[in-house]
Amino acid sequence: MVVGEMVEQVDLVVVGGGPGGYTAALRAAELGIKTMMIDEQPRPGGVCLNMGCIPSKALLHAAEVIELARHAKKIGIEFGDPKINVKELVAWKDDVLEKLSQGIVGMCKSAKVDRLIGRANFADSRSLRVEREGESAVRVKFKHAILATGSSPTKLPMLFANKDDMNSDLVMDSTSALKVDGVPKKLLVVGGGYIGLELGSVYAALGSEVTVVEMTDGLLPGCDRDLVRPLQTKLATTFKNIFLDTKVQSLEVKDKAVHAKFGPPEGNKDIPTSMEFDKVLISVGRRPNSEGVGLENTEVEIDKQGFVVIDEHCRTTDKRILAIGDVSGQPMLAHRAIRQAFIAAEVLAGKSSQFDNRAIPAVVFTEPEIAWCGITETEAKEKGVKVVAARFPWSASGRAMTIADTNGSTKVIYDPESHRVLGVGIVGPRAGDLIAEAVLAMEMGACLEDLAATIHAHPTLSETINEAALTALARIERQAVKV
């Protein structure tokens, strides 16, 4: 210990102030555990609140308003071209973030959770050191720790011949893109996953000509193709270009522009070998923040992907340290971290709690939205699991027709023998809100009969889940009659 260094002693230290971190701290305090939360950022909320989920959804709402105004022409209501004040839009977005972060600060004060701003580094399995900007470091001794350090955008240094180009203002990741520091006329998005498509949609709505390059043969790799198809059709009119099965070979910042070279599929002459853009957004995923926090000084095990290894109780291989959220594995979603936060805090309080959830919802907040939970048809095929899917097209939904948006569908994936619901996929407006019913159904072990017999309000989009289940049962009855 350095002479003059401050020393704090607590029962529990939570490293990270994101959705998982602050939820774990609040729940632990509620259970009577003396808790301290350490975060490098002055404003709590982590990546989700400050650089991810919340700011991106605020900007996507703006994009949705613009799209709705254009869409209104179909029903006899016509607006003029939108006048976009980027400065005011960003100010509104930042105000949302500030209000939410102050709410977290208030909850921590009420729960008597101590907050320490600085970078934590484990000295061993019983203590860590917190470096604070402009102030002396603090040594924190603890009985237990919960690691909730989150993740960071994946970088692609191999694409840049000049490594300094990576730090150019013309090269963005998901964090810098959310600042909306101007709207480029031509934007290249590297990666056709949910981050690239969401942020690409925002910039397209604000006026950018967006080109998306995806190295696989489809957008949203891993998602069922029938769910992606309506989105891809829509994005084909929203984006300037979508280049699939295409690799970015190199990026060079020169003459205030980004020069990109592509490796298109052999024989596809429609995809150019090079293009010039005003900015580029690198969105090829995220990596866990497991390095640089001193875990090598503990008994915590890290796997080949950089994730901290945990069990169903969120315990690591170090008996004093637990881990939650992005740093602990896939899927890297805020709501998974929040669920794990409750488990970790309750385990430390001596309660019987474990991560035994059957479904974790995934949502892509594009236009249209895509949401799913449980097993997908793609996953079932890869694993050799026998499933059947029943679909209900939104073109037959009264509610979808009344909002003039029938570009969607709902499908229920079930076991052909027991009829138990194994997964649900939805594409269409507010799919992210609708998927909650499916998650609950799976957690309760619901069968097709349960969804079919549940009365849904009419006319609503939620009826499409009920209709998909009825479609499945009708098919089963017809097959039984044939036998």
SULBEL-V272414 format. One record per residue. N is the residue number from 1. PSI is psi in degrees with one decimal (none if undefined). NEAR is the number of other ideal C-beta (glycine too) atoms within 12 Angstrom. Layout:
N&PSI&NEAR  N&PSI&NEAR
This chain:
1&134.7&15  2&137.3&13  3&131.8&9  4&-2.0&10  5&133.9&20  6&145.2&20  7&128.4&21  8&148.9&26  9&124.7&18  10&165.9&33  11&-42.9&28  12&132.6&40  13&130.2&47  14&119.8&53  15&104.2&51  16&133.2&49  17&25.3&46  18&-169.0&49  19&-40.4&40  20&-46.7&49  21&-53.5&54  22&-29.0&47  23&-42.2&44  24&-42.2&52  25&-44.3&50  26&-42.6&36  27&-40.2&36  28&-43.6&45  29&-39.3&31  30&-30.5&23  31&8.7&25  32&15.2&18  33&127.8&35  34&115.3&27  35&141.8&42  36&136.2&40  37&126.9&51  38&129.0&44  39&141.1&41  40&-27.9&32  41&135.7&31  42&-33.8&19  43&120.0&27  44&167.1&41  45&-16.0&38  46&-162.5&46  47&-41.8&44  48&-51.2&42  49&-41.7&39  50&-30.0&34  51&20.2&32  52&-108.7&38  53&-54.8&36  54&-52.8&33  55&-36.1&37  56&-38.3&41  57&-30.6&30  58&-45.2&32  59&-35.0&39  60&-30.6&36  61&-41.1&24  62&-41.9&33  63&-37.0&35  64&-40.4&26  65&-43.4&23  66&-44.1&29  67&-41.1&31  68&-38.7&23  69&-40.6&22  70&-38.3&24  71&-27.6&24  72&-21.6&19  73&-29.1&14  74&-25.8&17  75&20.0&16  76&12.7&9  77&122.3&13  78&129.7&12  79&160.1&17  80&174.7&11  81&137.5&10  82&143.3&20  83&110.3&13  84&119.0&24  85&95.8&14  86&-38.2&25  87&-43.9&15  88&-34.9&14  89&-46.7&30  90&-39.0&25  91&-41.1&16  92&-45.0&21  93&-45.7&30  94&-33.2&25  95&-37.7&17  96&-45.0&26  97&-41.7&34  98&-43.3&23  99&-42.4&19  100&-40.3&28  101&-38.6&32  102&-30.2&19  103&-38.6&21  104&-42.1&35  105&-43.3&27  106&-41.2&17  107&-38.0&25  108&-40.7&32  109&-45.4&18  110&-35.3&13  111&-2.0&28  112&38.6&20  113&120.4&38  114&136.1&29  115&134.1&36  116&122.6&37  117&119.9&24  118&176.8&30  119&119.6&25  120&143.3&41  121&119.8&27  122&126.9&36  123&-35.2&27  124&-162.8&24  125&5.2&27  126&-8.1&23  127&159.6&29  128&162.6&38  129&135.1&31  130&114.0&37  131&127.2&25  132&133.5&22  133&122.7&13  134&2.5&9  135&166.3&13  136&151.6&17  137&160.1&27  138&132.5&32  139&125.0&32  140&120.6&40  141&139.3&29  142&158.7&40  143&-38.5&24  144&157.6&36  145&146.1&51  146&119.2&57  147&120.6&51  148&54.5&52  149&-4.0&47  150&-146.8&46  151&171.6&41  152&156.9&26  153&138.8&35  154&134.4&26  155&157.8&25  156&69.9&28  157&-24.9&17  158&-15.9&16  159&-16.8&33  160&117.2&29  161&-37.5&17  162&108.2&18  163&-25.2&17  164&-23.8&15  165&-26.5&26  166&-28.3&26  167&7.2&16  168&149.1&25  169&-14.8&20  170&-7.5&34  171&116.5&37  172&151.1&40  173&-175.1&35  174&-30.8&39  175&-53.0&30  176&-30.5&25  177&-32.0&42  178&-12.3&36  179&-20.1&28  180&58.0&37  181&70.8&17  182&160.3&22  183&107.0&28  184&145.1&34  185&-43.0&21  186&122.2&28  187&129.9&44  188&128.0&49  189&116.2&48  190&107.8&45  191&124.1&41  192&30.5&43  193&-171.9&37  194&-34.2&41  195&-46.3&40  196&-40.9&44  197&-38.1&43  198&-51.4&46  199&-33.2&49  200&-39.2&49  201&-39.2&42  202&-51.2&48  203&-32.8&46  204&-40.7&41  205&-32.4&35  206&-8.2&33  207&1.0&25  208&147.5&35  209&109.2&25  210&130.1&43  211&122.4&41  212&131.6&47  213&122.1&45  214&129.3&38  215&-21.2&28  216&179.9&23  217&11.4&18  218&154.2&27  219&155.7&41  220&62.8&41  221&135.5&24  222&-23.3&25  223&144.9&35  224&135.7&38  225&-33.3&24  226&-23.9&28  227&-35.9&42  228&-30.3&38  229&-49.1&25  230&-35.9&37  231&-45.1&43  232&-37.0&31  233&-42.0&21  234&-43.9&29  235&-22.9&38  236&-25.2&20  237&-20.8&19  238&-43.1&34  239&154.3&37  240&-45.4&26  241&146.6&31  242&109.3&34  243&109.5&35  244&161.0&30  245&38.0&23  246&136.1&33  247&144.0&27  248&116.1&38  249&-37.1&23  250&154.9&26  251&136.3&39  252&129.3&28  253&116.7&29  254&134.8&19  255&44.8&10  256&33.0&15  257&161.5&25  258&119.4&38  259&118.8&31  260&137.8&42  261&133.4&25  262&153.2&32  263&81.9&21  264&164.3&26  265&142.2&20  266&127.8&11  267&-8.0&8  268&96.1&16  269&-8.5&9  270&-20.6&15  271&119.8&26  272&156.4&20  273&-17.7&21  274&150.2&20  275&162.8&30  276&136.7&26  277&160.5&38  278&-32.4&31  279&161.8&38  280&140.0&47  281&118.8&48  282&114.2&40  283&74.1&41  284&25.9&31  285&-173.5&30  286&158.1&34  287&146.3&24  288&143.7&38  289&71.3&36  290&-8.0&38  291&154.4&19  292&13.6&20  293&9.8&35  294&19.2&27  295&-20.4&35  296&-15.9&18  297&2.5&20  298&-172.7&31  299&14.7&20  300&133.1&35  301&136.9&22  302&133.2&30  303&-177.2&19  304&-25.5&9  305&-2.9&20  306&3.7&28  307&144.5&32  308&130.6&43  309&127.3&27  310&165.7&35  311&-170.3&23  312&-11.7&19  313&8.4&27  314&17.3&38  315&139.6&32  316&-173.8&35  317&-3.1&20  318&118.9&29  319&-17.6&19  320&-8.1&28  321&132.4&45  322&163.7&48  323&143.6&50  324&162.8&54  325&-158.9&50  326&-34.8&42  327&-14.8&47  328&5.8&48  329&-179.6&30  330&155.7&22  331&144.1&27  332&80.0&39  333&143.1&35  334&-39.1&36  335&-26.6&31  336&-43.1&37  337&-40.5&46  338&-43.3&30  339&-43.4&34  340&-32.0&48  341&-44.3&43  342&-42.9&33  343&-49.9&37  344&-46.1&47  345&-41.4&42  346&-35.4&29  347&-43.4&34  348&-24.9&38  349&3.1&24  350&9.7&14  351&156.9&19  352&100.6&11  353&137.5&26  354&159.2&19  355&92.5&29  356&23.1&15  357&141.0&25  358&-22.8&23  359&136.1&34  360&114.3&31  361&145.8&36  362&137.1&37  363&134.9&37  364&114.4&43  365&52.4&34  366&-168.8&47  367&103.9&41  368&163.2&41  369&154.1&38  370&135.4&48  371&145.6&45  372&161.9&44  373&159.5&40  374&-158.2&39  375&143.4&34  376&163.7&33  377&-36.7&32  378&-46.5&25  379&-41.7&22  380&-40.6&23  381&-42.3&16  382&-36.6&13  383&-5.4&13  384&26.2&9  385&127.8&20  386&117.1&17  387&164.1&33  388&143.7&30  389&136.3&36  390&131.9&36  391&148.4&32  392&114.6&37  393&140.0&25  394&-9.4&38  395&-16.6&21  396&7.5&21  397&123.4&34  398&-40.8&19  399&-40.6&28  400&-37.7&34  401&-38.1&19  402&-18.6&16  403&10.2&24  404&40.8&21  405&87.8&30  406&13.5&25  407&71.0&33  408&174.4&40  409&160.5&40  410&135.5&51  411&145.3&44  412&127.4&48  413&128.3&43  414&163.1&40  415&126.1&26  416&-20.8&21  417&-53.0&13  418&-15.2&17  419&12.4&27  420&139.0&28  421&122.8&42  422&-17.6&39  423&158.0&42  424&138.2&51  425&137.9&51  426&136.0&51  427&127.9&46  428&175.2&40  429&133.9&38  430&28.0&30  431&-34.7&43  432&-31.1&34  433&-37.0&21  434&-28.4&41  435&-18.5&40  436&-39.0&23  437&-40.1&38  438&-39.4&45  439&-45.8&32  440&-41.7&24  441&-42.8&38  442&-39.6&33  443&-31.0&20  444&5.5&18  445&35.0&17  446&151.2&33  447&172.4&26  448&-40.0&37  449&-33.7&22  450&-44.8&27  451&-38.0&38  452&-34.9&30  453&-9.0&15  454&125.6&24  455&123.4&12  456&142.1&26  457&144.3&13  458&135.6&15  459&128.3&19  460&162.1&25  461&-24.7&40  462&-23.1&35  463&-23.7&28  464&-28.1&44  465&-44.7&46  466&-43.6&36  467&-37.5&37  468&-40.4&43  469&-41.1&40  470&-37.6&28  471&-42.1&29  472&-45.3&38  473&-37.4&26  474&-39.6&18  475&-43.0&24  476&-40.7&26  477&-41.2&17  478&-40.8&12  479&-36.9&13  480&-37.9&10  481&-41.5&9  482&-37.7&8  483&none&7
